[in-house]
């Protein structure tokens, strides 16, 4: 007699359902599937070269970072002039003599520090004749905070003596005469001629001008005189003095030595060294 609680077994073919084989879903490692949307997300790996190029700002004019220096130079000057319309000599002076003294003191020293020292110095030594007669120890004490004060004191006394004895106490306005003065080289002479006499005889090349011009691929030289010679053909003569001020301002604010702010640079699409 059959037990109602235990119904008869069904045939084997009916009790076991057929197993349908399914291939495992293969998802590419480079694509993440967002369930329910059908959308995909790119992988989090390093950006491709094409993506990097796409992120760079598009050129704002016919010149680009790959163009020759002579093609990029006018646009470089234009943009820097727009960015720094008030660029000027940062040293405080009221005469060629004062600018000459301040420029000699500015070697290996900030313009801000020099401007803190020169007011008292000019009150004490108002003329080249007075500075030529200065006692070395007194002069050294007054300029000590600018660094290398002994060498600078010798240069100041020698320069002032030469001006008093050879030029009647008047700072000369010619390149050859200026570079003959003790402590005065071509860079200092360019500062005096361009800013005190409004004469564009050359381009001032300091550390900022060197760095900016090299990064912009306007020169491959490291010697200041050679850099100056490289830059002069790219810019009209009447822009030479202002060009140095623009490069210096840009070097201080954006094109910093250790960490240039390429993402803020108005020249990023013109600069072969740009990181954006």
C-alpha positions, 0 to 999 in steps of 0.5 A, a space after each residue: 500500500 502506497 503511503 500518501 506522504 511519500 508519493 511515487 518517484 518520478 522518472 529520472 528524465 523528468 526529475 532532473 532539469 537540463 543544465 544549460 551551459 552559460 559562458 562567463 561574462 568577460 569584462 575588459 579591464 580597461 572599461 568599467 560597466 555601470 550596471 543598469 545604464 549601459 554606460 562605460 567609464 574609462 580606466 584610471 590609468 595614465 592619460 594617453 598622449 592624445 589626451 594630454 595634447 587635447 588638454 593643452 590650450 589651443 594657440 591664440 594666434 598664428 604662432 605656436 610653440 613649434 614655430 621658429 623663435 622669430 615668429 613667436 617673438 612678437 606675440 611673446 612681447 605683446 602678451 607679456 606687455 598686456 600681462 605686466 603693463 606697469 613693468 619698470 625698473 624696480 630700483 628706486 633712483 632719481 639720477 643716473 648716479 643713484 641708479 648706478 650705485 643701486 645697480 652695483 649694490 643689487 648684485 646677488 641681492 634683491 631690489 627690495 633690500 637695495 631700496 631699503 639701504 639706498 635712501 640713507 646712503 644717498 643722504 650721506 653720499 649725495 654726489 660721486 665726489 662725496 662717495 669717492 671720499 668715503 671711508 671704507 669701514 663706514 661705507 661697508 657698514 652702511 651696505 653690509 646687508 646687501 651682501 659682499 659688502 667689501 667688494 661692493 664698497 671697493 667698486 663704489 669708491 673706484 667707480 665714483 673716483 673715476 667719474 669725479 676725476 675723468 668725467 667731471 662728476 657726471 655719469 657718462 652716457 656711452 657704453 664704452 665709457 661706462 664699462 671702463 668704470 670699476 665695478 661696471 660691466 655690460 649688464 650694469 651699463 645696459 641698466 643705466 643707458 636704458 633706464 637713466 638715459 632712455 637709450 636702447 644699446 642692449 638688453 639686460 640679461 640677469 638670472 630671470 631673463 636667462 631662465 625665461 629666454 631659455 625656456 621659451 627657446 629664444 636662446 640655447 646659450 648660458 653666457 649673458 653676452 651671448 644670450 643678449 646677442 641671441 635676443 636682439 634680432 628677435 625684437 625691435 630696438 625700441 623694445 629692448 629695455 622694456 623687454 628685460 623688465 617684462 622677462 624679469 617680472 614674468 620670471 618673478 611671478 610665473 616662470 619661477 626657477 623651481 616650480 614654474 606656474 605653467 597652468 597660469 602662464 599666458 605664454 603656455 601655447 608659445 613655450 616649448 618648455 610648458 608642462 600643460 
